[in-house]
């Protein structure tokens, strides 16, 4: 949730750090700050609100120095206020830290430090880390920053990402990762080095990145970097070359990142198919899963774990795995999975779906799966992320940077990746005949074009949004494989427009939601021509009988539905299993245009963050 950017090199640190923090704004924050070492002193600037407030301070009182660290904070302990913003200084002003995570034992540590005469300047849990580092530097670490940070980290309970600087050693940064409090990436430049909690912050400067794993520490200076475990034992690391183009993290011609990312879906789906679908041979090739036919045939169950939008993607995936690969599937929220002592073993594959690869609840679910000897797979967008590294096999979405908090292209990419995985399992398990696989692959070949046609509804959806923006409550209905799309459509509307919306299986409408239907309740019905079409028409008629307003997603050529619905958005005829990918497009556009019409902050909706890295 919070963002970290650090720099050491020959350039002025402050402009690079502020630029990096701006690229992390999508993570959500309520205050920001920066610390730079110059002439053996730590110089600090902090402010509440958006980064523009901090920029204004820096224009009035510029910072100089070639090493520094910055932070965007999302309040957990202490209100959004300048004194609670990061970075935090030790009492003697010699040490400064930024921190992502929650110090679960901070009250105990705070009382201990106060008893030793330490005076606190904030209400945050993070400040205890700065004072602990200073205390250990004075007692046992002999001024060695890395050793002081190591000893301080050993006192902390919980999951943490920490970056520290010291005037005693003003040429180095120390970064630590403990648990799943978000990523820590070390960027390798030409005679300069970067630290960031997410790679878009540093893509303009380098694509060569080392990721810290749990309980690892990096010592970074002008001369290079070293990664060790928390006993200071060196550990081997891999340098990842990130394929994302920095231009991909800019808005370009679009008004918002979310709008740009909606319209990138034709390309992103092409990219997620590329190299994995052998169209001429009619085969799926997924070597990155490290899966053989014998293992695939032993598989008795798949447990999908995810949060938010990714959870709804998993609900679509359940249809794919059960229908194509004939494997039983359960879908769980990552935040609930480990607390019910799930029944999983070596015949179970646990599949995590996570755009960032750093969602704390999903990572905790994977730890539970590992403990119970399940096979672990992940579908991620962030190359080198924790969920990717700890999995036995992983698929990357190849969607490129997704900056908008409300996920769009990562949703559709993860749905298609599950389709590919289900077909791959079907190949290995022999549950589909070759001609059937050939047909599914032919359907996939048409998908980017079908998504392009769905994007052509933008003008009609914009006009519809102007009509609907004044309503306060919405009901989204779907059946079968399109029920998860009703859930996703409702989530998109509520999270960026702040309107109340519920997604429901259409067949359940009579079991409660129908009581809410009247002339003030727009009902969005996914009524595509499929095996459940007549059932959806019945639900639409019941809504109209109660004077409800019906917005229907329908298949091109369905003129009859126009006689029943108040508004119709037509979509191209699509193979039923791929219909969710096409049907979600106008719902993303609807949420976007309603939010714009209402003047909401589309890319950074209130109270939300892109990556939830604390429980």
C-alpha positions in Angstrom: 0.0 0.0 0.0 2.7 2.5 1.0 5.4 3.4 -1.5 9.2 3.4 -1.0 11.9 4.9 -3.3 15.6 5.2 -2.5 18.6 6.3 -4.4 22.4 6.4 -4.1 24.7 7.6 -7.0 26.2 10.7 -8.6 22.9 12.5 -9.3 20.8 14.7 -7.1 18.6 12.3 -5.2 15.5 14.4 -4.5 14.2 14.8 -8.0 14.6 11.1 -8.8 12.9 10.1 -5.5 10.0 12.4 -6.0 9.6 11.2 -9.6 9.6 7.6 -8.4 7.0 8.3 -5.7 4.7 9.9 -8.3 4.9 6.6 -10.2 3.7 4.8 -7.1 0.7 7.1 -6.4 -1.6 4.4 -7.6 -0.8 2.4 -4.5 -2.8 4.9 -2.4 -1.4 7.3 0.3 -2.4 10.2 2.6 1.0 11.8 3.2 4.5 11.8 1.8 8.1 12.7 2.7 11.7 12.6 1.7 15.0 12.5 3.5 18.4 13.3 1.9 21.9 13.2 3.4 24.1 16.3 2.6 27.2 17.5 4.4 26.9 14.8 7.0 23.3 15.8 8.0 19.9 14.4 7.3 17.5 16.9 5.7 13.8 16.1 5.9 10.7 17.4 4.1 7.2 15.9 4.8 3.6 16.9 4.2 0.1 15.6 4.2 -2.1 15.1 1.1 -0.9 14.7 -2.5 2.7 14.8 -3.7 2.1 18.3 -5.1 2.1 19.6 -1.5 5.5 18.0 -0.9 6.8 19.3 -4.2 5.7 22.8 -3.2 7.8 22.5 0.0 10.8 21.4 -2.0 10.5 24.3 -4.3 10.5 26.7 -1.3 13.3 24.8 0.5 15.2 22.5 -2.0 17.2 19.5 -0.9 20.7 18.7 -2.1 22.5 15.3 -1.8 23.3 12.2 -3.7 21.7 9.7 -1.4 18.2 9.7 0.0 14.9 7.9 0.5 11.2 8.8 0.1 7.9 7.4 1.2 4.1 7.7 0.5 2.2 6.6 3.6 -1.2 5.1 4.1 -2.2 5.6 7.7 -2.4 2.6 10.0 -1.2 4.0 13.4 -1.8 7.8 13.8 -3.9 10.1 11.8 -2.7 11.6 8.4 -0.5 14.4 9.7 2.9 15.8 8.9 4.5 14.5 12.1 3.2 11.0 11.3 4.5 11.0 7.8 7.6 9.1 6.8 10.6 9.2 6.9 11.2 9.0 10.6 14.3 10.2 12.4 16.1 8.8 15.5 16.1 11.2 18.4 19.8 12.2 17.8 19.0 12.9 14.1 21.7 10.4 12.9 19.4 7.7 11.5 16.4 7.8 9.3 14.0 5.1 8.1 11.0 4.5 5.9 8.8 1.5 6.6 6.0 -0.6 5.0 4.1 -3.0 7.3 2.8 -3.0 10.9 5.0 -3.4 14.0 2.8 -5.8 15.9 4.7 -5.3 19.1 5.2 -1.6 18.8 3.5 -0.7 22.2 5.9 -3.0 24.0 8.9 -1.5 22.1 7.7 2.0 22.5 7.4 1.7 26.3 10.8 0.1 26.5 12.4 2.9 24.5 10.6 5.6 26.5 11.9 4.1 29.7 15.4 4.6 28.3 14.7 8.2 27.7 13.6 8.2 24.0 11.2 10.9 23.1 8.7 10.1 20.3 7.5 12.7 17.8 4.7 10.7 16.2 1.9 8.2 17.0 3.2 5.8 14.4 4.4 2.3 15.0 7.2 2.9 12.4 9.0 5.4 14.5 10.2 2.7 17.0 12.3 1.3 14.2 14.4 4.5 13.9 15.0 4.6 17.6 15.8 0.8 17.8 18.4 1.2 15.0 20.0 4.1 16.8 20.1 2.2 20.1 21.7 -0.8 18.5 24.2 1.3 16.6 25.3 2.7 20.0 25.2 -0.7 21.8 26.9 -3.6 20.0 26.7 -2.6 16.3 29.6 -0.1 16.7 28.1 2.3 14.3 27.7 -0.2 11.5 24.3 0.6 9.9 23.7 -2.8 8.4 24.4 -4.5 11.7 22.2 -2.0 13.6 19.3 -2.5 11.2 19.7 -6.3 11.4 19.5 -6.2 15.2 16.6 -3.9 15.2 14.7 -6.0 12.7 15.2 -9.0 15.0 13.1 -7.2 17.6 10.1 -6.6 15.3 7.0 -8.8 15.1 5.0 -8.8 11.9 5.9 -8.3 8.2 8.1 -5.4 7.2 9.9 -3.6 4.4 12.5 -1.2 5.8 15.0 1.2 4.2 17.5 3.0 6.5 20.2 5.6 6.1 22.8 7.0 8.6 25.0 10.1 8.8 27.7 7.7 10.2 27.9 6.0 6.9 26.5 8.5 4.5 27.3 6.6 1.3 25.0 3.6 1.8 21.4 2.4 2.0 20.3 -0.7 3.9 17.0 -2.4 2.9 15.3 -5.3 4.6 12.3 -7.5 3.8 10.7 -9.6 6.5 7.5 -11.6 5.6 5.0 -10.2 3.1 4.7 -6.5 3.8 5.2 -5.7 0.1 8.1 -6.0 -2.3 11.6 -4.6 -2.0 13.4 -4.3 -5.4 17.0 -3.2 -5.9 17.5 -1.5 -9.2 21.0 -1.7 -10.8 22.0 1.3 -12.8 25.3 2.5 -14.3 27.2 3.6 -11.2 24.0 4.2 -9.3 21.5 2.1 -7.4 17.8 2.3 -6.5 15.4 0.8 -4.0 11.7 0.7 -4.6 8.6 -1.1 -3.3 7.4 -1.5 -6.8 9.2 -1.4 -10.1 7.3 1.3 -12.0 9.1 3.7 -9.7 12.5 3.0 -11.3 11.7 1.9 -14.8 12.9 5.2 -16.3 16.3 4.5 -14.9 16.9 0.8 -15.1 15.2 -2.5 -16.0 17.8 -4.6 -14.2 16.3 -5.5 -10.8 17.1 -7.8 -7.8 14.2 -8.7 -5.6 14.6 -9.4 -1.9 13.0 -12.5 -0.5 11.7 -13.0 3.1 14.3 -12.3 5.7 16.9 -10.8 3.3 18.8 -7.6 3.6 20.6 -5.5 0.9 23.5 -3.2 1.6 23.7 -0.7 -1.3 26.4 1.9 -2.0 28.0 3.7 -4.9 30.3 0.7 -5.2 27.6 -1.9 -5.6 25.3 -4.0 -3.6 25.4 -7.1 -1.4 22.4 -9.3 -0.4 22.5 -11.3 2.8 20.2 -13.1 5.1 19.5 -11.7 8.5 22.5 -13.5 9.9 24.6 -11.5 7.5 25.4 -14.6 5.4 25.7 -13.7 1.7 22.9 -15.3 -0.5 23.0 -15.8 -4.2 20.5 -13.6 -6.1 19.2 -13.4 -9.7 19.1 -10.2 -11.7 15.8 -9.9 -13.5 15.5 -7.9 -16.7 12.0 -6.3 -16.6 10.4 -6.2 -20.0 8.0 -3.3 -19.3 8.5 -0.1 -21.4 8.6 3.0 -19.2 6.2 4.7 -21.7 3.7 2.0 -20.7 3.5 3.6 -17.3 2.4 7.0 -18.7 -1.1 8.0 -19.6 -0.4 9.3 -23.1 -3.5 10.5 -24.9 -5.9 9.2 -22.2 -7.4 11.2 -19.4 -6.8 8.5 -16.8 -4.7 5.4 -16.4 -7.9 3.4 -15.9 -9.2 4.5 -19.3 -5.8 3.7 -20.9 -5.7 0.3 -19.4 -9.3 -0.6 -20.5 -8.3 0.3 -24.1 -5.1 -1.7 -23.8 -6.9 -5.0 -23.4 -6.8 -6.1 -27.0 -3.0 -5.8 -26.9 -2.6 -7.2 -23.4 -4.6 -10.3 -24.3 -2.6 -10.8 -27.5 0.6 -10.6 -25.3 -0.7 -13.2 -22.8 -1.5 -15.6 -25.7 1.8 -15.0 -27.5 4.2 -17.9 -27.3 1.7 -20.0 -25.3 -0.8 -21.0 -28.0 0.6 -23.0 -30.9 -2.2 -22.1 -33.4 -1.0 -24.3 -36.3 -0.3 -27.3 -34.1 -3.5 -26.6 -31.9 -1.5 -27.0 -28.7 -1.0 -25.1 -25.5 2.6 -24.7 -24.4 3.2 -23.7 -20.8 6.8 -24.8 -19.8 6.9 -22.2 -17.0 4.4 -24.4 -15.0 7.0 -27.2 -14.7 4.2 -29.7 -15.1 4.3 -33.2 -16.6 1.5 -35.5 -17.6 1.9 -37.8 -14.7 1.6 -34.9 -12.2 -1.4 -33.5 -14.0 -3.2 -36.9 -13.9 -2.6 -37.2 -10.2 -4.3 -33.9 -9.6 -7.6 -34.3 -7.8 -8.4 -30.8 -6.8 -7.5 -27.1 -7.5 -7.9 -24.5 -4.8 -7.9 -20.9 -6.2 -7.0 -18.2 -3.8 -7.3 -14.5 -4.5 -8.6 -11.2 -3.3 -11.0 -8.6 -4.8 -11.1 -8.6 -8.6 -8.8 -11.6 -8.8 -11.3 -13.6 -6.7 -14.0 -12.9 -9.3 -11.5 -14.0 -12.0 -11.0 -17.2 -10.1 -14.8 -17.8 -10.1 -14.7 -17.7 -13.9 -11.7 -20.0 -13.9 -13.6 -22.5 -11.9 -15.9 -23.1 -14.9 -12.8 -23.6 -17.1 -11.0 -26.1 -15.0 -14.1 -28.2 -14.2 -15.5 -28.2 -17.7 -12.2 -28.6 -19.7 -9.8 -30.4 -17.4 -12.5 -32.2 -15.2 -10.9 -31.2 -11.9 -12.8 -30.2 -8.9 -12.2 -26.5 -8.0 -12.8 -24.4 -4.9 -12.4 -20.6 -4.9 -11.4 -18.9 -1.7 -10.7 -15.4 -0.6 -7.0 -15.3 0.4 -8.0 -13.6 3.6 -10.2 -16.5 4.7 -8.4 -19.5 3.3 -5.8 -20.3 6.0 -8.2 -19.6 8.9 -10.5 -22.5 8.2 -7.8 -25.2 8.1 -8.4 -26.2 4.5 -8.2 -29.8 3.5 -5.4 -29.9 1.0 -2.5 -32.3 0.3 -0.1 -33.4 -2.4 -2.9 -34.1 -4.8 -4.1 -30.5 -4.6 -2.8 -27.6 -6.6 -3.3 -24.2 -5.0 -3.5 -21.4 -7.6 -2.9 -17.8 -6.5 -4.2 -15.0 -8.8 -2.6 -11.7 -7.9 -1.7 -8.7 -10.1 1.0 -7.4 -7.9 2.2 -10.8 -6.6 2.6 -9.1 -3.2 -1.0 -9.2 -1.8 -0.4 -10.2 1.8 -3.5 -12.4 2.3 -2.8 -14.3 -0.9 0.9 -14.9 0.1 -0.2 -16.2 3.5 -2.5 -18.6 1.8 0.4 -19.9 -0.3 2.4 -20.4 2.9 -0.4 -22.5 4.2 -0.5 -24.5 1.0 3.3 -25.1 1.1 3.0 -26.3 4.7 0.4 -28.8 3.6 2.5 -30.1 0.7 0.2 -28.8 -2.1 1.6 -27.9 -5.5 1.7 -24.1 -5.8 0.9 -22.2 -9.0 0.5 -18.5 -9.4 -0.8 -16.1 -12.1 0.8 -12.7 -11.6 1.5 -9.5 -13.6 4.5 -8.3 -11.7 7.5 -10.2 -12.9 9.8 -11.4 -10.1 7.1 -10.8 -7.4 6.9 -12.9 -4.3 4.0 -15.0 -5.5 5.9 -15.8 -8.6 9.1 -16.7 -6.9 7.7 -19.0 -4.3 5.5 -21.0 -6.7 6.3 -24.3 -8.2 5.1 -22.9 -11.6 3.9 -19.5 -12.6 2.1 -17.7 -15.5 2.7 -14.0 -16.1 -0.2 -12.0 -17.3 2.0 -10.0 -19.7 -0.4 -7.1 -19.3 2.2 -4.4 -18.7 2.1 -2.0 -15.8 -1.4 -1.5 -14.4 -1.4 1.8 -12.6 -5.1 2.5 -12.0 -6.2 1.1 -8.6 -9.3 -0.5 -10.2 -8.0 -3.5 -12.0 -9.1 -3.9 -15.6 -6.6 -5.4 -18.0 -5.1 -7.7 -15.3 -8.6 -9.1 -14.7 -9.1 -10.1 -18.3 -5.5 -11.3 -18.7 -5.9 -13.6 -15.6 -9.1 -15.0 -16.9 -7.5 -15.9 -20.2 -4.5 -17.3 -18.4 -6.8 -19.7 -16.5 -8.4 -20.7 -19.8 -4.9 -21.5 -21.1 -4.0 -23.5 -18.0 -7.3 -25.4 -18.1 -6.7 -26.4 -21.8 -3.1 -27.3 -20.9 -4.3 -29.6 -18.1 -6.9 -31.0 -20.5 -4.1 -31.9 -23.0 -2.0 -33.6 -20.3 -5.0 -35.4 -18.6 -6.6 -36.4 -21.9 -10.0 -34.9 -21.0 -10.5 -33.2 -24.3 -10.2 -34.7 -27.8 -7.7 -33.0 -30.1 -10.4 -31.6 -32.3 -12.1 -30.0 -29.3 -8.8 -28.4 -28.2 -8.4 -27.1 -31.8 -11.8 -25.4 -31.6 -11.0 -23.8 -28.3 -7.7 -22.5 -29.7 -9.5 -21.2 -32.7 -11.9 -19.3 -30.4 -8.9 -17.8 -28.5 -7.5 -16.6 -31.9 -10.6 -14.4 -32.3 -10.6 -13.0 -28.8 -8.5 -9.9 -29.2 -10.7 -8.8 -32.1 -13.9 -9.5 -30.1 -12.5 -7.3 -27.3 -11.8 -4.6 -29.8 -15.4 -4.7 -30.9 -16.6 -4.5 -27.3 -14.4 -1.4 -26.8 -16.4 0.2 -29.6 -19.4 0.5 -27.2 -17.5 3.3 -25.4 -19.6 6.1 -27.0 -22.9 4.4 -26.2 -21.8 3.6 -22.6 -20.6 7.2 -22.1 -24.1 8.4 -23.0 -25.7 5.8 -20.7 -23.4 6.8 -17.8 -24.8 10.4 -18.0 -28.3 9.0 -17.5 -27.3 6.6 -14.7 -24.9 8.7 -12.7 -27.7 10.3 -10.6 -28.9 7.0 -9.2 -27.6 5.8 -5.9 -28.1 2.0 -5.9 -27.5 -0.6 -8.6 -28.1 -4.3 -9.0 -26.0 -6.4 -11.4 -27.4 -9.8 -12.5 -25.7 -12.7 -14.3 -26.1 -16.5 -14.5 -23.6 -19.3 -15.0 -20.2 -18.2 -16.2 -21.4 -14.6 -16.4 -22.4 -14.4 -12.7 -18.8 -13.5 -11.7 -19.0 -10.7 -14.3 -22.0 -9.3 -12.5 -19.9 -9.3 -9.3 -17.0 -7.6 -11.0 -19.2 -5.0 -12.7 -20.7 -4.1 -9.3 -17.3 -3.9 -7.7 -15.9 -1.6 -10.4 -18.9 0.8 -10.0 -18.7 1.0 -6.2 -14.9 1.3 -5.9 -14.4 4.3 -8.3 -17.8 6.1 -8.3 -18.7 5.5 -4.6 -22.2 4.3 -5.5 -23.7 1.3 -3.9 -23.9 -1.7 -6.2 -24.5 -5.4 -5.6 -23.7 -8.3 -7.9 -26.1 -11.3 -7.7 -26.7 -14.6 -9.4 -29.9 -13.8 -11.3 -31.6 -17.0 -10.1 -31.3 -15.7 -6.5 -33.0 -12.4 -7.2 -36.3 -13.7 -5.8 -34.5 -14.7 -2.6 -34.1 -11.2 -1.4 -32.9 -8.5 -3.8 -36.2 -8.3 -5.6 -37.5 -6.4 -2.6 -35.3 -3.5 -3.5 -36.4 -3.2 -7.1 -38.4 -0.1 -8.0 -38.1 2.9 -10.3 -35.0 4.1 -8.5 -33.0 0.9 -8.9 -31.2 0.3 -12.2 -30.6 -3.4 -12.8 -27.7 -4.3 -15.1 -28.5 -7.7 -16.7 -25.9 -9.8 -18.6 -28.3 -11.4 -21.1 -26.1 -12.8 -23.9 -27.3 -15.5 -26.2 -26.3 -18.7 -24.4 -27.8 -21.7 -22.8 -29.2 -19.5 -19.9 -30.6 -16.7 -22.1 -34.3 -17.6 -21.5 -33.6 -17.6 -17.7 -32.2 -14.1 -17.9 -35.1 -12.8 -20.0 -37.4 -14.1 -17.2 -35.4 -12.1 -14.6 -35.6 -9.0 -16.8 -39.4 -9.3 -17.1 -39.7 -9.6 -13.3 -37.6 -6.4 -12.9 -39.8 -4.6 -15.4 -43.0 -5.8 -13.6 -41.8 -3.9 -10.6 -41.0 -0.7 -12.5 -37.2 -1.3 -12.3 -34.8 0.2 -14.9 -33.2 -2.5 -17.0 -29.8 -2.1 -18.7 -29.1 -5.2 -20.7 -25.9 -6.5 -22.2 -27.1 -8.4 -25.3 -25.7 -10.2 -28.3 -25.8 -8.4 -31.6 -28.9 -9.2 -33.6 -31.1 -9.7 -30.5 -33.8 -7.3 -31.4 -36.4 -8.9 -29.0 -34.5 -7.8 -25.9 -34.9 -4.1 -26.9 -38.6 -4.5 -26.3 -38.0 -5.5 -22.7 -35.0 -3.5 -21.5 -34.8 0.3 -21.1 -31.2 0.4 -22.4 -29.3 -2.2 -24.4 -25.6 -2.4 -25.0 -24.8 -4.9 -27.9 -21.8 -7.1 -27.9 -20.4 -9.3 -30.7 -21.4 -13.0 -30.6 -18.8 -14.7 -28.6 -18.0 -18.4 -27.7 -19.7 -18.9 -24.4 -16.6 -19.7 -22.4 -15.0 -16.5 -23.5 -18.1 -14.4 -23.0 -16.9 -13.1 -19.6 -13.8 -11.5 -21.2 -16.0 -9.6 -23.7 -18.9 -8.8 -21.3 -16.8 -7.2 -18.7 -15.6 -4.5 -21.1 -18.7 -2.3 -21.2 -19.1 -2.7 -17.4 -15.6 -1.4 -16.9 -16.4 1.5 -19.3 -19.7 2.1 -17.4 -17.9 2.4 -14.1 -15.3 4.7 -15.6 -17.7 7.1 -17.2 -20.1 7.2 -14.2 -17.1 8.1 -12.0 -15.9 10.8 -14.4 -19.4 12.3 -14.6 -19.5 12.4 -10.8 -16.1 14.0 -10.5 -14.5 11.1 -8.6 -10.8 10.4 -8.5 -10.8 7.6 -11.0 -7.2 6.4 -10.7 -6.8 6.8 -6.9 -10.3 6.2 -5.3 -10.6 7.1 -1.7 -9.5 4.6 0.9 -8.2 2.1 -1.7 -4.7 1.0 -2.6 -3.5 -1.0 -5.6 -1.6 -3.6 -3.6 -2.8 -4.6 -0.1 0.4 -5.5 1.7 -0.8 -5.4 5.3 -3.5 -7.6 6.8 
